[in-house]
Amino acid sequence: MPKDSFPDSVIAVDLGGSNLRAALFDGDEIVRYAKTLTPREGGGPAIYADAIIDLIRSNLSAEEIASAKAIGVSVPGPLDMEKGELINSPNLLFPVIPIKAPLEDEFGKPVVVMNDTNCGVLGEVGKDGAGFHNNAGPDNVGHKNVGSNNVVYNSKSTGIGGGIFADGHLLLGSTGNAGEVGHLFVDDIYSVRCSCGHTGHWEGYASGRGIPHFFRAYCRKNHIPMKCSAILPTAEDIFAGIREELSRNGGNSDGGCDRSCDLGVFAGFYEELSKINARAVSSIIAAYSPAAIILDGSVAVNNGELIIAGILKYIDRYLPTPEIRLSRLEGKAPLYGAAYCCALSLRGYNVHGENRSAGTHTQY
Ligand SMILES: [Zn+2]
C-alpha cells in the first residue's frame, strides 16, 4: 500500500498461541517491533490484555504511543468482532477473553480486533500483493491486477486456518467463519479426530497437532510396527524422517516403503499426507478460484518445499492451478493485516471496503 492510502501511525498487535508481537507502523512500514511469549498461566482472562499493555508500554515511548491513532489486534478465532472478545479460542486458557475494552480503557484510542487468518490475508494482499500497491487502497477502484484481489491465506501451525480475499473483498460469511478451511472434510479411511471433535477434517491430519495422530493411524492401518510407538513423534520428527528417507531414495518417495522393517514408513506416510493436503487445496481452488494460495505458520514455513511438492503431485487439475507459495512476510502477515484494519477503520471503512458513514461500497 502506498503511504497516501495508509497515512496514519498505528499500533498493531498479534496475539498468537505461542508468541505475542507488537509493532508501531508509520504508514505501512514497521518502525518498532517487539516480541515476547504469550502468557501460559494466570488467574484470569485479563492476563492477555495485561500482557499486550505491558509489551506496548515497555517497548514504545509515551510519544510513540500518543502518536498512534488506533490499535489493531490480530487474535486466534473464534471471536465476537463487535465486542472484541475471544470466544473458546482453543490455544488460550479462558473461554471468554476481552481484548478491545481493556485496551481502549488503557490507551484511550480505538481498538479493532480481528481473526488472525483474516488479518493474515489482508497483510499479504496489502503488503505483498503484486499489483495491489497500484490500486491505492479503498478510494481507488482500479483493478490493474485481478490476481491480487483473489488470494487465499492458509496458516499451518498447531491448527490450520484460512483467510479468503475474493473479488477484492475479505470474505467473512454469515458468522465470520468463511475461512475455516481446517475443517474441510478430506478423508473417511483413517477417521482421525479433529480438535473440533469431528473426524475426517484437514486440521486433524495435517496440522502440527494433527500430523502425529495421522502418522499413528497410518501405521496402524498398514500394520506397521512403530519403533517409537511409546512416544508419539512430533510433526517435525516426522518431517525429518521423511527428508532422510527421501534423500536415501534419491528424492523419490514412490516405492520407498519396506513394510518388513520401518524403512520407508515416513516416505509412505508422506504420500498419504500429500494426498490429504492436495484434497483440501483442490476444494479451496474449486470454491474460491484464487490466483494465489499463500502458506504461512510454522509447519508450512519449516517444511514448505515438501508440502508444496506433495500438493502439486496430487492436486486436481480440474481448474487452473494457482500460484502456491510460502509467505514472504516472515511471520508478520497478521501484524500487517491488523495495521491495515486500523487504517481502513480510521478512514470510515469496514473490512469489506464499505464506507460506514456514507453507506457506499467501494471495491479495493
Ligand atoms: Zn474440525
Boltz pocket constraint, residues with backbone or C-beta under 6 A from the ligand:
constraints:
  - pocket:
      binder: B
      contacts: [[A, 182], [A, 183], [A, 194], [A, 195], [A, 196], [A, 197], [A, 198], [A, 201], [A, 203]]
      max_distance: 6.0
